Amino acid sequence: MIIASKPLNEAERLSALYEYNILDTVAENEYDDITRIAREVCNASGSLIGLIDADRQWYKSKLGVAGDQVERDISFCSHAILNPNEIMVVPDPRTDERFADHPYVLADEDPVLFYAGVPLVSPQGLALGTLCVIDNKSRELSDSQRETLLALSRQIVAYMEVRKMNYKLQRQKEELEMLNQELERFSYVVAHDIKSPCASLLMATDFLKDIAGDGLTPEAEDMIRMMADASHGIVEMVDGILRHTKTVNKDDIVKERFTFGEFIADLRKMLNIPDKFTFNISGNNLVLYTSKHLLMQILLNLCSNAIKYNDKTEGRLVVMLDETNMHYRFTVQDNGRGIDTGNHTAIFDLFTTVGDVDRNNEKGHGIGLATVKRLVQKMGGEIEVESTLGEGSTFTFTIHK
């Protein structure tokens, strides 16, 4: 028996094989189906999918073949992978010097008297193993049987490629989850370290006002007020960052069924709607099945902005819902100050503001709309804005059903 030499690119071949993370895995129906088809099409006594490791051939799937693996030195398939672009057919191993004294050929019971192996070739041209059929009588393969085995070998490699991609994606997901957890822990530590001195500064400003009484000059009062406002602003920004981080990194989306009218009733309770401000709704009777919690965060942010940044004596807010076969579609429309065309994309970027102050003369931190966009994307939708300066804005977003 002639022992097969190893391919010149053996190290590269093994490295490619290990990337599939497939050796010693449990049986899978898609591979077993292929070995069954191969055996039936070729009318053979046995068939298997064998992957050639450093010192063994391991069977991912088998029919009519004993054991789960065999030493590489006595593997027929070790010879087959030496020519990745050819089907290796051995019509009668007894007349082939490579296999004439092979223990499987000389076996008293069910000897291997026919072998045909198709290399499983990776996209890089590396033979990872074979799909092979064996029989206990000498024979040949027809052209159609050869073509079928080639097609099946390509299908096996396609399954393996999907497996490798899923494995990589799973690893990336686990790494991202770990990074998100570390980022969240880091955010809370930083938030604590920032908010603590701000709280001390606020206490100091209150203390200065108390001990000074009416003795403060107007300039000193302005300075203390600026210090207090800056401290409040920093605390609000840090809280906003924490809410953003916690919200966008939340994996589980709990869905429930509710009417839009019920939802809006809850939304109204959370909005501080000024006098002379109309709030109109369309789509009250439509039933949604989605995350009520995430949708509330989205619409609460958009509606609050529409109210806070409205500069009209009589404000107007309209919230509409309609649906398609695939999406719920929401529209939030106001008659406020509007947004310059050049900022229609930038307003959804984290920490980006357009410089405007709200009705209370306070400036935003550029976190709310960034959170809204991430939540919409998390729910399988998109968001866009149309706006005219001085006339108002219309935000439209979708949620995948």
N, C-alpha and C positions, 0 to 999 in steps of 0.2 A: 504494500500500500504506500503510495506516494503522498506525503503530508504536504498540504497546500502552503505555499509561501504566503507571506502577508503583503498586502498592497503597499506600494511605496509611500502612500500618504496615510499610513495606518494611524499615526497620532492624530491627524486632522479628522480622519474618519471616526475614530472613537470619541473625540471631542464633540463632533456633530451628533453622534448617537446619544450621548449623555444629555445633550440639551433637550431631548424630547421627554426626559424624565419618565420613560416608559418601561424600563427593565424591571422585572419582578412585580409588575402591577397585576391586579386581578383580571379575570376574563371579562371581555366586553362584547356585547352582541354584534356590533358592527364588524368586528374582526372575525368573530365566529361565523357570521353569515358569509363572509368572503371565502373562508376555507371550505365551507359547505358547498358553495357554488363551484369552486375550483375542482373539488373532488367529483361532483356530479358531472360537470362539463367534460372533464377528462376521463370519466369512468374509471377512476383510480381507486386503489384500496385505502390510500391515506393522503392527507394533505396537511400542510402546516405553514404558519408564518414564523420564520425564525430570524432572530436578530443576533448578529455576531459580535459578542463582547470580546474582551482581551483574551480570555482563555476558555470560552465556552460559547455554545450556541443556545440561546434561551428561546423557548417557544411562547410567543404571545398568544397563539391559537393553534389548535391541532385537532385532527380527526383521524382515527385509525392509527395513531402513533403513540407509543408508550413513553412515559416519563415527561418531565417538564423542561429538560435541557440535556445537552450532550457535550462532551469535551470537544473543543474546537478542532483538535488534531484529527478526530475521526468523523468530522462533519463534512458531508457532501457539499453543503452550502458554502463552506470556506473556500472551495474551489470556484464556486459560481460567482462570488463577489469579485474575483480577480479580473473579470471582464464585465464591467457594469452595463455595457450596451448590448449584451447578447444573452439570449436564453441558453442555459446550459442543459443540453439533453444527453442523457446517457441511456441509450436503448437497451444495452445489456452490460451491466457493470462487470460481469465475469470475463468479458473480452477487453476490458479497459484496464491498462496497467496501473492506473491510479487506484482502482477499487477492487481488483481481482481477489485480493486476500483480505478485503474488509470484513470485519466480524458480522456486519449486518447482511452482507452478501452471502457469506458462508453459513448463515444461521440455518438450523434444521427446520425451524418453524417460521413461516411467513418471511422468507428472505427478501431483501430488496433487490429486485431484478430489473427495475426501471426507475429512473430519476429524471425529473425536469424541474429546473429552478430558474425563476425570473428574479433578477436582482431588484431590490427596493432602493431606488436611486433618489437621493435628496436633490433639492433644487440646485445645490452646489456641485452635483455630479458625483457624489460619494455613495458607494454601495453600503447600505446599513445592514442588510440581511437579504432574505429571499422569501418569495412565495413559492412553495414547491409542492409537487405531487409525486407520490411513489406508488409502485405496484409490485405484486409478487409474481409478475410474469413480464417477459421482455416484450417491448412494443415501441411504437413511435407516436408522435403528436401530429395531428392534422394542422393545416394552416389556420383554420378557424379556432382550434383549441389554443394555438400559440397566441393569436390575437386576443382571445378572451383572457388568457393569463396576463398578458401585457396590460390590458385595460384594468384588470383587478389589481395588479401591482401599483398602478398609478393611483387607484382609489385608496389603497392602504397608505401610501405616502401622503395623500391629501388628508386622511384622518389624522395622521401623525403631525402634520403641519398645524392643523386646527388645535390638536392637543398641546403642542408647544406654545402656540399663541395664547391659549387659555391659561397655561401655566405661568407664562410671563405676565399676563394681565393680573392674575391672582397675586403674584408676588408684588407687582407694582401697587395693587390695591392695598395690600397689607402694609407696604412701606409708607404709602400716603396716609393710611389710618394712623400709623405710628407717628408720622410727622405732624399730623393734625392734633393728636393728643399732646405731643410735646409743645406745639405752638399754643394750644389752649392753656396748658400749665404755665408756659412762659408769659402769656398775656395776663393771666391773673396775678402772677408775681409782679410784673411791671406795673399793672394797674394799682396794686396795693402800694408799691413804692412811690407812685406818682400822686395818688389820692391822699396819702397820709400827710405829706407836707402841704398840700393844698388845703386840707382840713385845718391844719395848724395855722396857716396864713389867714383863713377865714376867722378863726377864733381870735387871732391877733388883731385883725381889723375891727371886730366887734368890741374887743377890749379897749382899743384906742379910742373908739367913739364913746364908750361908757365913761372912761376916766377923764376924757377931755370935755365932755358935755358940750356946752355952747362955745367953748373956747377955741374951737378949730377955725382956722381961716378958710375961706371958700376954696383956696388952692389945695389945702390939706384935705378938705372934704372930698374934692374931686379925685385926689390921689388915692385916698382910702377906697372910694367907690370903684375906681379903676382896678385896684388890687383885688377887691371882692369879685367884681365882674369877671376878671381874668381867671380867678380861681374857680368860680362857678363854671365858666366855659371849659376849662380843662377837665373838671370832673365829669361834665356832661359828655365831652368828647370821648373820654376813657370808657364811660358806661356804654356809649354808642359802639365803640370798637368791640367791647366784650359781647354785646348783643349780636353784632354782625358776625363775629367769629363763631359764637355758639349756634346761631341760626343756620348759617350756610354750611357748617360742617355736620349738621344733624343728618344722620343717614336714614332713620326710619320715618316714613311718611304714613301716618295713620289716616285712613280715609273714612268718611262717614257720609250719610245721605241727608240732605236738608234742602229746603226751598230757599230761593234767593231772598224772598220777603222776610223769612225768619232770620236769615243772616244779616240783612240790612238793619233789622230792628236792634240786633246786638251791636252793630257798628255805630248806629246813631248814639247809643248810650256812651260810647267811648270818645265821640267827637265833641269838641267844644264849638258848637255852631253859633256864631254871633247873631244878634238881632239884624233884621233886614238882610238876611241871607237865605236864599231859597235852596232847597235840597230836593231834587227830583230823581225818581227811580224808574227804570224800565226793565221788565223781565221778572217781576216779583214772583210769578207763579212757576217759573222754571225750576226743575229739581236738579241739583248737582250731586255728584258722587266724587268727592275729592277731599283734600285736607282742609278742613275748616280753619284750623289754627294758622296754617301758612297763608291761606287766602286772606285771613283777617289781617295779618301783618302787612301784606301787600297793599290792600285797599285802605287800611288805616293810615299807612304812610302817604299814599297818593292823595287821599282826601284831606288829610291834615295839612299837607303842603298847599293844596288848592285853597284852603281856608286861610292859612297863615300868610301866604304871599299874595293875597288878593288885595288890590289897592282901590277897588271900586266902592262907592257908597252903598250900593245894593249888589251884594255878591251873588253869584249863581254857581251851583255845583250840580252836575248831572252824572249819574252812574247808570250805565246800561249793560245788560247782559243778553247775548244771543248765543246760538250754538250751531255747529256743523256736525257732520258725522263723527269727526275725529277730535274736535276741540270745543271748549267753552271760550267765548270771546267777550272780553270786558272792555268798556270804554269809560274813562273818567274825564269829564270835560268841565272847564271853568272859564270865567270871564275875567281872569286876573291880568297881571301885568305882562304875561307872555315871556317866552325865552328866545333869545337871539338864535338865529339859524345856525350860526357857527358853534353853538354849545349843545346842539341836540344830541350829539353822541357823547360828548365829554361829561355831561351831567350824570351819566351812569358809571363813571369811573370813581373808584374809592378815593376819598379826600378831595374831590374836585367840587368847587363851588363857583357860582357865577357872580359872586360879590354882592348880591342883594341881601337886604335885611328884611325880616318878616314884620308883621303888624305890631309886634312888641319891640321892634328895633333890635332884634337879635339876629345874628348871622349863623347860618348852618355850618356843619362840619364836613359835609360831603360824604356821609355814610349811608343815609336813608335810601337814596335811589340806587346806590350800588348794591345794597342788601336786597332791594326790590328786584333788581335784574337777576341776581343770583338765585333768588327764590323762584322766579318765573322759569328760569332755565332748569332748575332742579325739578320743576313740575312739568317739564317737557314742552315749554312754550317759548314765546318770544315777546319782546316789548319794544314799542317805538313811540315817538312823540311827534306831533305836529303842532306848531305854535306860531302866533303872529304877535309881535311886540305891541303892547297896548290893548290887545283884544282878548287874549286868553290862550289856553293850551288844551290839547286833547291827547291823553295817554291811552294807548290801546295795547292790551296784552292778551295772550292766549294761554290756556292750560290744557294739556293733553288729557283726554277722557280716559 
